[in-house]
Amino acid sequence: MAEETKAHAPEGASSSSGGSSRPEGRSDRGGDRGGPRGPRPGGGPGGSREGGRKYFRRKKVCKFCVEKIEAVNYKDVRLLAQFVAESGKITPRRLTGVCTPHQRRLSRAIKQARNIALLPFAGRAQ
Amino acid sequence: MNRSYEVMFIVRPDTVDEDLNKLISTLESSVTSAGGTSKSEVWGKRRLAYKVGKFNDGIFVLYMIEGPDGAIVHEVERRLRVTEQVIKFITVRTDEELKRLDKVKKLRDAKKKTSAMPAAPAPAPVTPEASAETAPAPTA
């Protein structure tokens, strides 16, 4: 799961490189914050712009949107297992970056998989 | 509009193939007598994610049904409940999901076509010029 988010690192990095050109535009315009942002909202929270970008957070992207996985099926245990924490819980969206529609389908699929003993309700599979 | 369902069920790990085949064929006969079609797919023995009864693993079977209405599924579920070897089953209706996937796919294909369109006119201006060049040649 963590690998998955890391796998999209190049994209996040590219957005940050796009962001590096941003400060120049900002010096022209003065203190107009928030206005001259790129077409892509995000690329990290804006709070660290002044400082040395200490807490840069890369933008999370929805795995299902990126890889165009439309069918989220309860039978695909490998896929679902990536979104289940070690304890057996469904990992929240804010941690995985999955978009709302896909998270909805994902959670439904995980629950179905649990019912048919493909995924554990609690704890990891024996 | 026909409906399609998937019934996944788990039978005891100690079930012999013969019994399993018999069970599947009885299900099939009940489905076909009700005017539906079915397909089965035996996944084989798998470890269960948690203990069911006293079993740690089971034989997974995926059974796909297509029929005019949901009454078939009721019958199949009843049979599964009665059958002792079956330790767990789940029924999922799939036709709506398939329809949605179809729609998404169509949309994507349409998008692909429109994105291919701008590429197509680009070479188009070249050909009129080429024809214009070739056209004066016969007159001159």
Interface residues (C-beta under 8 A of the other chain):
Chain A: K68 E70 A71 Y74 K75 Q112 R114 N115 I116 A117 L118 L119 P120 F121 A125 Q126
Chain B: M8 I10 R47 L48 A49 Y50 K51 V52 N56 G58 L62 K88 F89 I90 V92 E97 L101 V104 K105 R108
